[in-house]
Amino acid sequence: MLIHNASLSDAEKILELAGQLRKSAYLEMNYPLPAQLLDPKSEEYLLTLLNRPDIHLLVAKEKDEIIGFCMAVETPKITEGRNRIEAYELIIDEKHQGKGIGSAFLKEVENIAKEKGILYVKVATGTNMKSNEFYKKNGYVHFENLYRKKVV
């Protein structure tokens, strides 16, 4: 299994996996599934992310097949005097879960952070999601509550 930066040719599979992530999260939280799992603009938006230096879109491949992706975003943190990196949308194809691929993604994001002198890697997950145990197993600790508000 290889982890590397995503390219344009990876977009279709990344979007397929993003749909898997959205569906599993909705089901796990007992939310009704939306009529469309992904926004119609998702593909166009994904293409804009591939060339941004503050975004690390990583894919895991096994035998030339994309089996997962993780997006890590550098965000400024004035109080720390440097950027923080946040791992978003870590998803492994359902057929390949439980093989250490998610942990390998986190390790890769941690390596990017170390190379850039970033102190912390942050991850976000729902309150009672099964992924909470995964992050704890990988050395992450719960430290803040997040709130959001839909504005559009």
C-alpha positions as CSV (number, residue, x, y, z in Angstrom):
1,M,0.0,0.0,0.0
2,L,1.3,3.4,-1.0
3,I,0.2,6.9,0.3
4,H,0.9,9.9,-1.9
5,N,-0.6,13.2,-3.0
6,A,-3.7,13.0,-5.1
7,S,-3.8,13.9,-8.7
8,L,-6.4,14.9,-11.2
9,S,-6.8,11.3,-12.3
10,D,-7.8,10.3,-8.7
11,A,-10.8,12.6,-8.6
12,E,-13.5,10.2,-9.6
13,K,-12.6,7.6,-7.0
14,I,-12.1,10.3,-4.3
15,L,-15.7,11.5,-5.0
16,E,-17.0,7.9,-4.8
17,L,-15.3,7.4,-1.4
18,A,-16.6,10.8,-0.2
19,G,-20.1,9.6,-0.9
20,Q,-19.3,6.4,1.1
21,L,-18.1,8.6,4.0
22,R,-21.2,10.8,3.9
23,K,-23.6,7.8,3.8
24,S,-21.9,6.0,6.7
25,A,-21.8,9.1,8.8
26,Y,-25.5,9.8,8.2
27,L,-26.5,6.2,9.0
28,E,-24.3,6.1,12.1
29,M,-25.9,9.3,13.5
30,N,-29.4,8.0,12.5
31,Y,-30.0,11.0,10.2
32,P,-32.2,10.5,7.2
33,L,-30.1,10.2,4.0
34,P,-30.3,13.2,1.7
35,A,-31.6,12.7,-1.8
36,Q,-28.0,13.5,-3.1
37,L,-25.1,12.4,-1.0
38,L,-22.7,14.9,-2.6
39,D,-23.3,18.5,-3.7
40,P,-23.4,18.8,-7.5
41,K,-20.4,21.2,-7.2
42,S,-18.3,18.7,-5.3
43,E,-16.3,17.6,-8.4
44,E,-15.5,21.1,-9.5
45,Y,-14.6,22.1,-5.9
46,L,-12.3,19.0,-5.5
47,L,-10.4,20.1,-8.6
48,T,-9.7,23.5,-7.1
49,L,-8.2,21.9,-4.0
50,L,-5.6,19.8,-5.8
51,N,-3.3,22.8,-6.4
52,R,-3.6,24.6,-3.1
53,P,-0.4,24.6,-1.1
54,D,-2.3,24.6,2.3
55,I,-4.2,21.5,1.4
56,H,-2.7,18.0,1.5
57,L,-5.0,15.6,-0.3
58,L,-3.6,12.1,0.1
59,V,-4.7,8.9,-1.4
60,A,-3.8,5.3,-0.5
61,K,-3.4,2.9,-3.4
62,E,-3.1,-0.8,-3.5
63,K,-2.3,-2.4,-6.9
64,D,-3.1,0.9,-8.6
65,E,-6.6,1.0,-7.0
66,I,-7.4,3.9,-4.7
67,I,-8.6,2.4,-1.4
68,G,-8.8,5.6,0.7
69,F,-8.2,9.3,1.0
70,C,-7.5,11.9,3.6
71,M,-7.5,15.6,3.3
72,A,-5.4,17.7,5.7
73,V,-5.6,21.4,5.8
74,E,-3.1,23.9,7.3
75,T,-4.9,26.7,9.2
76,P,-3.3,29.7,10.9
77,K,-3.2,29.7,14.7
78,I,-2.1,33.1,16.0
79,T,-1.9,32.0,19.6
80,E,0.6,29.2,18.7
81,G,2.5,31.5,16.3
82,R,2.3,29.0,13.5
83,N,-0.1,26.9,11.5
84,R,-2.1,23.9,12.8
85,I,-2.9,21.0,10.5
86,E,-6.4,19.5,10.6
87,A,-7.2,16.1,9.1
88,Y,-10.6,16.0,7.5
89,E,-12.6,13.4,5.6
90,L,-10.4,10.4,6.3
91,I,-12.1,7.5,4.6
92,I,-11.1,4.0,3.7
93,D,-13.1,1.9,1.3
94,E,-15.3,-0.4,3.3
95,K,-13.6,-3.5,1.8
96,H,-10.2,-2.4,3.1
97,Q,-11.1,-1.1,6.6
98,G,-9.3,-2.6,9.6
99,K,-5.9,-3.0,7.8
100,G,-4.1,-0.1,9.3
101,I,-4.6,2.2,6.4
102,G,-6.3,5.0,8.5
103,S,-3.4,4.9,11.0
104,A,-1.0,5.2,8.1
105,F,-2.8,8.3,6.8
106,L,-2.6,9.8,10.3
107,K,1.1,9.0,10.4
108,E,1.6,10.7,7.0
109,V,-0.2,13.8,8.2
110,E,1.9,13.8,11.4
111,N,5.0,13.6,9.2
112,I,3.9,16.6,7.1
113,A,3.3,18.5,10.4
114,K,6.7,17.7,11.7
115,E,8.4,18.7,8.5
116,K,6.6,22.1,8.6
117,G,7.2,22.7,12.3
118,I,3.5,22.4,13.1
119,L,2.8,21.5,16.8
120,Y,-0.5,19.8,16.6
121,V,-2.6,17.6,14.3
122,K,-6.3,18.1,14.9
123,V,-9.1,15.8,13.8
124,A,-12.8,16.3,14.0
125,T,-15.4,13.6,14.5
126,G,-18.9,13.3,15.8
127,T,-19.7,12.9,19.5
128,N,-20.6,9.2,19.5
129,M,-18.9,8.0,16.3
130,K,-17.1,4.7,16.1
131,S,-14.1,6.7,14.8
132,N,-13.5,8.2,18.3
133,E,-11.9,4.9,19.4
134,F,-9.8,4.8,16.3
135,Y,-8.4,8.3,17.0
136,K,-7.8,7.4,20.7
137,K,-6.0,4.3,19.6
138,N,-3.7,6.5,17.5
139,G,-2.8,8.8,20.4
140,Y,-5.3,11.6,19.9
141,V,-7.1,13.1,22.9
142,H,-10.4,14.9,23.2
143,F,-9.9,18.5,24.0
144,E,-12.5,20.8,22.7
145,N,-16.1,21.0,21.6
146,L,-17.1,22.4,18.2
147,Y,-20.3,24.1,17.2
148,R,-21.6,24.9,13.8
149,K,-24.5,26.8,12.3
150,K,-25.9,26.5,8.8
151,V,-25.9,29.9,7.1
152,V,-26.9,29.1,3.5
